[in-house]
Amino acid sequence: QGQLDESGGGLVQAGGSLRLSCAASGRNISDYNMAWYRQAPGKEREIVASISWSGANINYATYSVKHRFTIIRDNDKNTLYLQMNSLEPEDTAMYYCNSDHHSGPYYFNWGKGTLVTVSS
């Protein structure tokens, strides 16, 4: 299985922005629909956004995320991104990437994630 390395998280005030990166190795993300997930303290991991292998189809989990986040893929760099704007305290979570589980099994080992903390 492939490996994933998430980065770009941090502490930001509400209304701020962050850009998360997910560098893959061992497998080419171009072969898979990919997604960002997050897990807030005490909650289960949930999907945030997904993007098809070509980038043609993009889905966001909620209306709120759809109008604040942008999922981007660069297959040449084997990297997935999540641009997050207008961050809210409710976005505080550990963020992970992996293949989109709606399309099949997880094709990558889970990375360590990157922590996003939004202060009010």
Backbone as a printed PyTorch tensor [residue, N CA C, xyz], in Angstrom:
tensor([[[  0.8160,  -1.2010,   0.0000],
         [  0.0000,   0.0000,   0.0000],
         [  0.8520,   1.2530,   0.0000]],

        [[  0.2470,   2.3400,  -0.4490],
         [  0.9530,   3.5990,  -0.4710],
         [  0.9800,   4.2630,   0.8820]],

        [[  1.8090,   5.2680,   0.9540],
         [  1.9690,   6.0430,   2.1800],
         [  1.5230,   7.4680,   1.9450]],

        [[  1.0530,   8.1240,   3.0210],
         [  0.5730,   9.4950,   2.9410],
         [  1.2190,  10.3380,   4.0250]],

        [[  1.5240,  11.5680,   3.6850],
         [  2.1480,  12.4780,   4.6320],
         [  1.4130,  13.8140,   4.5680]],

        [[  0.5690,  14.0610,   5.5830],
         [ -0.2020,  15.2950,   5.6460],
         [  0.5890,  16.3880,   6.3630]],

        [[  0.3930,  17.6130,   5.9200],
         [  1.0580,  18.7530,   6.5460],
         [  0.2530,  20.0170,   6.3100]],

        [[  0.6330,  21.0830,   6.9920],
         [  0.0080,  22.3760,   6.7710],
         [ -0.9540,  22.8260,   7.8490]],

        [[ -1.2190,  21.9660,   8.8180],
         [ -2.1100,  22.3490,   9.8930],
         [ -1.4640,  23.3470,  10.8370]],

        [[ -2.2410,  23.8170,  11.7920],
         [ -1.7250,  24.7590,  12.7570],
         [ -2.8310,  25.4060,  13.5490]],

        [[ -2.4550,  26.3930,  14.3290],
         [ -3.4010,  27.1650,  15.1330],
         [ -3.7220,  28.4540,  14.3880]],

        [[ -5.0000,  28.7020,  14.1960],
         [ -5.4250,  29.8840,  13.4640],
         [ -6.6720,  30.4630,  14.1270]],

        [[ -6.8250,  31.7510,  14.0190],
         [ -8.0260,  32.3820,  14.5590],
         [ -9.2100,  32.1780,  13.6290]],

        [[-10.3800,  32.2190,  14.1730],
         [-11.5840,  32.1070,  13.3610],
         [-11.5540,  33.1570,  12.2560]],

        [[-11.9320,  32.7160,  11.0660],
         [-11.8760,  33.5890,   9.9100],
         [-10.5970,  33.4720,   9.1130]],

        [[ -9.6150,  32.7810,   9.6710],
         [ -8.3420,  32.6210,   8.9850],
         [ -8.3560,  31.5150,   7.9540]],

        [[ -7.1900,  31.3000,   7.3520],
         [ -7.0660,  30.3180,   6.2750],
         [ -5.8680,  29.4080,   6.5170]],

        [[ -5.9740,  28.2050,   5.9980],
         [ -4.8700,  27.2590,   5.9830],
         [ -4.9280,  26.4730,   4.6830]],

        [[ -3.7770,  25.9970,   4.2470],
         [ -3.7000,  25.1260,   3.0800],
         [ -3.0150,  23.8310,   3.5080]],

        [[ -3.7600,  22.7630,   3.4770],
         [ -3.2250,  21.4620,   3.8440],
         [ -2.6670,  20.7680,   2.5990]],

        [[ -1.6190,  20.0050,   2.8150],
         [ -1.0220,  19.2100,   1.7430],
         [ -0.9770,  17.7510,   2.1520]],

        [[ -1.0550,  16.8890,   1.1780],
         [ -0.9720,  15.4510,   1.4090],
         [ -0.0940,  14.8620,   0.3200]],

        [[  1.1260,  14.5230,   0.6780],
         [  2.0690,  13.9610,  -0.2770],
         [  2.0000,  12.4420,  -0.2270]],

        [[  1.7910,  11.8340,  -1.3660],
         [  1.6700,  10.3790,  -1.4460],
         [  2.9560,   9.7600,  -1.9820]],

        [[  3.2010,   8.5380,  -1.5710],
         [  4.3320,   7.7750,  -2.0880],
         [  3.9360,   6.3060,  -2.1420]],

        [[  4.5960,   5.5740,  -3.0180],
         [  4.3140,   4.1570,  -3.1260],
         [  3.1690,   3.8080,  -4.0630]],

        [[  2.2890,   4.7300,  -4.2840],
         [  1.1850,   4.5920,  -5.2430],
         [  0.9490,   5.9520,  -5.8730]],

        [[  0.3880,   5.9510,  -7.0550],
         [  0.0660,   7.2060,  -7.7410],
         [ -1.3710,   7.5880,  -7.4390]],

        [[ -1.5690,   8.7950,  -6.9200],
         [ -2.9340,   9.2320,  -6.6190],
         [ -3.7490,   9.3640,  -7.8990]],

        [[ -3.0780,   9.4740,  -9.0380],
         [ -3.8040,   9.6110, -10.2990],
         [ -4.6750,   8.3930, -10.6070]],

        [[ -4.4120,   7.2870,  -9.9250],
         [ -5.1920,   6.0690, -10.1430],
         [ -6.4570,   6.0100,  -9.3010]],

        [[ -6.6380,   6.9930,  -8.4140],
         [ -7.7130,   6.9040,  -7.4260],
         [ -8.4950,   8.1960,  -7.2740]],

        [[ -9.7660,   8.0230,  -6.9500],
         [-10.5190,   9.1410,  -6.3970],
         [ -9.9780,   9.3470,  -4.9860]],

        [[ -9.7420,  10.6070,  -4.6250],
         [ -9.1260,  10.9080,  -3.3350],
         [-10.0500,  11.7650,  -2.4770]],

        [[ -9.7320,  11.8350,  -1.1960],
         [-10.5880,  12.5850,  -0.2850],
         [ -9.8010,  13.0960,   0.9140]],

        [[-10.3240,  14.1190,   1.5130],
         [ -9.8630,  14.5990,   2.8170],
         [-10.8980,  14.1690,   3.8550]],

        [[-10.3870,  13.7660,   5.0090],
         [-11.2160,  13.3690,   6.1330],
         [-10.7720,  14.1770,   7.3400]],

        [[-11.6420,  14.2220,   8.3480],
         [-11.2450,  14.8620,   9.5990],
         [-11.8810,  14.1220,  10.7680]],

        [[-11.1940,  14.2010,  11.8790],
         [-11.7070,  13.6010,  13.0990],
         [-11.5550,  14.6030,  14.2260]],

        [[-12.6850,  15.0640,  14.7190],
         [-12.6980,  15.9920,  15.8460],
         [-12.6090,  15.2040,  17.1510]],

        [[-12.1580,  15.8430,  18.2170],
         [-12.0560,  15.1460,  19.4970],
         [-13.3810,  14.5170,  19.9120]],

        [[-13.3470,  13.2440,  20.2380],
         [-14.5470,  12.5610,  20.6900],
         [-15.5200,  12.1680,  19.6040]],

        [[-15.1430,  12.3850,  18.3680],
         [-16.0440,  12.0670,  17.2600],
         [-15.3860,  11.0890,  16.2990]],

        [[-16.2030,  10.5000,  15.4490],
         [-15.6760,   9.5810,  14.4490],
         [-15.1010,  10.3640,  13.2680]],

        [[-14.2270,   9.7150,  12.5470],
         [-13.6810,  10.3300,  11.3480],
         [-14.7800,  10.4930,  10.3100]],

        [[-14.7870,  11.6280,   9.6280],
         [-15.7970,  11.9130,   8.6230],
         [-15.1320,  12.4560,   7.3740]],

        [[-15.7710,  12.2280,   6.2470],
         [-15.2370,  12.7590,   5.0080],
         [-15.5630,  14.2420,   4.9110]],

        [[-14.6370,  15.0030,   4.3730],
         [-14.8100,  16.4490,   4.2230],
         [-15.0590,  16.7990,   2.7530]],

        [[-14.2370,  16.2330,   1.8900],
         [-14.3470,  16.5410,   0.4630],
         [-13.7000,  15.4210,  -0.3290]],

        [[-14.1800,  15.2380,  -1.5440],
         [-13.6100,  14.2150,  -2.4180],
         [-13.4360,  14.7710,  -3.8170]],

        [[-12.5040,  14.1540,  -4.5470],
         [-12.2170,  14.5970,  -5.9090],
         [-11.9080,  13.3630,  -6.7420]],

        [[-12.4880,  13.3020,  -7.9250],
         [-12.2730,  12.1500,  -8.7910],
         [-10.8390,  12.1390,  -9.3210]],

        [[-10.4380,  11.0010,  -9.8890],
         [ -9.0490,  10.8370, -10.3170],
         [ -8.6340,  11.9110, -11.3320]],

        [[ -9.5730,  12.3570, -12.1420],
         [ -9.2650,  13.3660, -13.1550],
         [ -9.4440,  14.7880, -12.6530]],

        [[-10.0940,  14.9130, -11.5130],
         [-10.4100,  16.2390, -10.9940],
         [-11.7240,  16.7930, -11.5110]],

        [[-12.3940,  16.0320, -12.3450],
         [-13.6170,  16.5420, -12.9770],
         [-14.8050,  16.5770, -12.0230]],

        [[-14.8150,  15.6750, -11.0550],
         [-15.9370,  15.6040, -10.1200],
         [-15.4450,  15.8650,  -8.7030]],

        [[-16.0650,  16.8370,  -8.0760],
         [-15.7090,  17.2360,  -6.7210],
         [-16.9780,  17.2690,  -5.8800]],

        [[-16.8580,  16.7530,  -4.6780],
         [-17.9950,  16.7740,  -3.7570],
         [-17.5320,  17.2350,  -2.3810]],

        [[-18.3920,  17.9780,  -1.7130],
         [-18.1240,  18.4330,  -0.3650],
         [-19.2100,  17.8790,   0.5510]],

        [[-18.8050,  17.5960,   1.7870],
         [-19.7150,  16.8980,   2.6950],
         [-20.8810,  17.7620,   3.1390]],

        [[-20.6400,  19.0490,   3.3150],
         [-21.6980,  19.9270,   3.8060],
         [-21.7270,  21.2230,   3.0070]],

        [[-22.8190,  21.9170,   3.1400],
         [-22.9680,  23.2170,   2.4850],
         [-21.9140,  24.1870,   2.9980]],

        [[-21.6680,  24.1330,   4.2900],
         [-20.7090,  25.0450,   4.8990],
         [-19.3060,  24.8250,   4.3480]],

        [[-18.8900,  23.5610,   4.2730],
         [-17.5670,  23.2460,   3.7510],
         [-17.4750,  23.6140,   2.2850]],

        [[-18.5150,  23.3610,   1.5510],
         [-18.5120,  23.6230,   0.1010],
         [-18.1770,  25.0720,  -0.2070]],

        [[-18.6350,  25.9720,   0.6510],
         [-18.4470,  27.4020,   0.3550],
         [-17.2310,  28.0070,   1.0510]],

        [[-16.4400,  27.1510,   1.7130],
         [-15.2580,  27.6600,   2.3920],
         [-13.9930,  26.8890,   2.0380]],

        [[-14.1260,  25.6300,   1.6550],
         [-12.9710,  24.7750,   1.3690],
         [-12.8920,  24.4710,  -0.1190]],

        [[-11.6660,  24.2170,  -0.5900],
         [-11.4470,  23.7840,  -1.9610],
         [-10.4680,  22.6180,  -1.9720]],

        [[-10.8990,  21.5130,  -2.5470],
         [-10.0080,  20.3560,  -2.6870],
         [ -9.3540,  20.4150,  -4.0650]],

        [[ -8.0670,  20.1800,  -4.0730],
         [ -7.2750,  20.3060,  -5.2970],
         [ -6.3310,  19.1120,  -5.3800]],

        [[ -6.0930,  18.6300,  -6.5660],
         [ -5.1180,  17.5540,  -6.7320],
         [ -4.1110,  17.9230,  -7.8050]],

        [[ -2.8860,  17.5370,  -7.5690],
         [ -1.8230,  17.7200,  -8.5560],
         [ -1.2260,  16.3380,  -8.7830]],

        [[ -1.7080,  15.6620,  -9.7950],
         [ -1.2630,  14.2910, -10.0420],
         [  0.2200,  14.2320, -10.4120]],

        [[  0.7220,  15.2700, -11.0330],
         [  2.1470,  15.2780, -11.4060],
         [  3.0280,  15.3040, -10.1670]],

        [[  2.5470,  15.9860,  -9.1280],
         [  3.3080,  16.0580,  -7.8800],
         [  2.8810,  14.9730,  -6.8930]],

        [[  1.8940,  14.1660,  -7.3100],
         [  1.3760,  13.1060,  -6.4330],
         [  0.9380,  13.6700,  -5.0830]],

        [[  0.2630,  14.8060,  -5.1400],
         [ -0.1010,  15.5460,  -3.9280],
         [ -1.5390,  16.0260,  -4.0010]],

        [[ -2.2060,  15.9350,  -2.8650],
         [ -3.5790,  16.4190,  -2.6890],
         [ -3.5360,  17.6190,  -1.7550]],

        [[ -4.3930,  18.5930,  -2.0090],
         [ -4.4290,  19.8010,  -1.1930],
         [ -5.8540,  20.0610,  -0.6960]],

        [[ -5.9250,  20.8280,   0.3870],
         [ -7.2140,  21.3300,   0.8600],
         [ -7.0170,  22.7790,   1.2840]],

        [[ -7.5690,  23.6770,   0.4950],
         [ -7.5290,  25.0930,   0.8360],
         [ -8.7330,  25.3910,   1.7180]],

        [[ -8.4690,  25.8890,   2.9020],
         [ -9.5400,  26.1410,   3.8630],
         [ -9.5760,  27.6280,   4.1890]],

        [[-10.6780,  28.2570,   3.8970],
         [-10.8690,  29.6790,   4.1770],
         [-11.9920,  29.8660,   5.1840]],

        [[-12.0550,  31.0470,   5.7640],
         [-13.1150,  31.3810,   6.7180],
         [-13.2780,  30.2850,   7.7710]],

        [[-12.1790,  29.8790,   8.3340],
         [-12.2070,  28.7640,   9.2910],
         [-13.0330,  29.1100,  10.5240]],

        [[-13.7010,  28.0920,  11.0500],
         [-14.5620,  28.2290,  12.2100],
         [-14.0680,  27.2860,  13.3040]],

        [[-14.3540,  27.5960,  14.5590],
         [-13.9350,  26.6900,  15.6460],
         [-14.4010,  25.2420,  15.4260]],

        [[-15.5430,  25.0800,  14.7710],
         [-16.0740,  23.7450,  14.5090],
         [-15.2070,  22.9590,  13.5210]],

        [[-14.2840,  23.6250,  12.8490],
         [-13.3740,  22.9390,  11.9210],
         [-12.1800,  22.3210,  12.6470]],

        [[-12.0640,  22.5790,  13.9340],
         [-10.9620,  22.0140,  14.7060],
         [-11.0240,  20.4940,  14.6690]],

        [[ -9.9410,  19.8910,  14.1960],
         [ -9.8970,  18.4310,  14.0370],
         [ -8.5200,  18.0240,  13.5330]],

        [[ -8.2880,  16.7240,  13.5700],
         [ -7.1350,  16.1620,  12.8780],
         [ -7.5940,  15.8600,  11.4610]],

        [[ -6.8290,  16.2980,  10.4860],
         [ -7.1890,  16.1220,   9.0900],
         [ -6.2870,  15.0670,   8.4450]],

        [[ -6.9290,  14.1960,   7.6750],
         [ -6.2470,  13.1100,   6.9930],
         [ -6.6760,  13.0690,   5.5210]],

        [[ -5.8520,  12.4770,   4.6920],
         [ -6.2580,  12.1990,   3.3190],
         [ -6.1570,  10.7060,   3.0730]],

        [[ -6.8560,  10.2420,   2.0880],
         [ -6.7900,   8.8590,   1.6460],
         [ -7.6430,   8.7430,   0.3920]],

        [[ -7.6960,   7.5680,  -0.1590],
         [ -8.5860,   7.3700,  -1.2930],
         [-10.0290,   7.5040,  -0.8080]],

        [[-10.9250,   7.8120,  -1.7160],
         [-12.3220,   8.0310,  -1.3790],
         [-12.9790,   6.6750,  -1.0910]],

        [[-13.4370,   6.4840,   0.1340],
         [-13.9830,   5.1740,   0.4930],
         [-15.3100,   4.8840,  -0.1890]],

        [[-15.9400,   5.8900,  -0.7960],
         [-17.1590,   5.6480,  -1.5640],
         [-16.8340,   4.9070,  -2.8620]],

        [[-15.5630,   4.9180,  -3.2480],
         [-15.1500,   4.2930,  -4.5070],
         [-14.5160,   2.9250,  -4.3000]],

        [[-14.3870,   2.4900,  -3.0500],
         [-13.7460,   1.2150,  -2.7900],
         [-12.9850,   1.2630,  -1.4900]],

        [[-12.0680,   0.3230,  -1.2810],
         [-11.3160,   0.2920,  -0.0230],
         [-10.3150,   1.4350,   0.0440]],

        [[ -9.7180,   1.6090,   1.2100],
         [ -8.6410,   2.5790,   1.3430],
         [ -7.3820,   1.9620,   0.7180]],

        [[ -6.8100,   2.6730,  -0.2360],
         [ -5.6650,   2.1440,  -0.9660],
         [ -4.3350,   2.6070,  -0.3990]],

        [[ -4.3830,   3.4500,   0.5980],
         [ -3.1740,   3.9620,   1.2310],
         [ -3.2360,   3.6840,   2.7260]],

        [[ -2.0790,   3.5160,   3.3020],
         [ -2.0150,   3.4810,   4.7580],
         [ -2.3240,   4.8720,   5.2960]],

        [[ -3.0000,   4.9350,   6.4200],
         [ -3.3020,   6.2420,   7.0050],
         [ -2.0150,   6.9160,   7.4740]],

        [[ -1.9220,   8.2200,   7.1430],
         [ -0.8140,   8.9930,   7.6470],
         [ -1.0650,   9.4260,   9.0840]],

        [[ -0.1660,  10.2230,   9.5980],
         [ -0.2980,  10.6970,  10.9770],
         [ -1.2990,  11.8380,  11.0900]],

        [[ -1.6890,  12.4080,   9.9590],
         [ -2.6360,  13.5120,   9.9650],
         [ -1.9600,  14.8410,  10.2740]],

        [[ -2.7380,  15.9020,  10.1450],
         [ -2.2490,  17.2370,  10.4900],
         [ -3.3430,  17.9350,  11.2950]],

        [[ -2.9570,  18.5170,  12.4140],
         [ -3.9220,  19.0790,  13.3500],
         [ -4.2580,  20.5180,  12.9910]],

        [[ -5.5290,  20.7820,  12.8910],
         [ -6.0410,  22.1350,  12.6670],
         [ -6.7940,  22.5610,  13.9210]],

        [[ -6.3800,  23.6650,  14.4840],
         [ -7.0400,  24.2040,  15.6680],
         [ -7.4710,  25.6310,  15.3640]],

        [[ -8.7590,  25.8790,  15.4880],
         [ -9.3140,  27.2030,  15.1940],
         [ -9.8220,  27.8070,  16.4950]],

        [[ -9.2540,  28.9350,  16.8550],
         [ -9.6680,  29.6070,  18.0880],
         [-10.7240,  30.6660,  17.7850]],

        [[-11.5990,  30.8450,  18.7630],
         [-12.6940,  31.8150,  18.5660],
         [-12.2810,  33.2070,  19.0030]]])
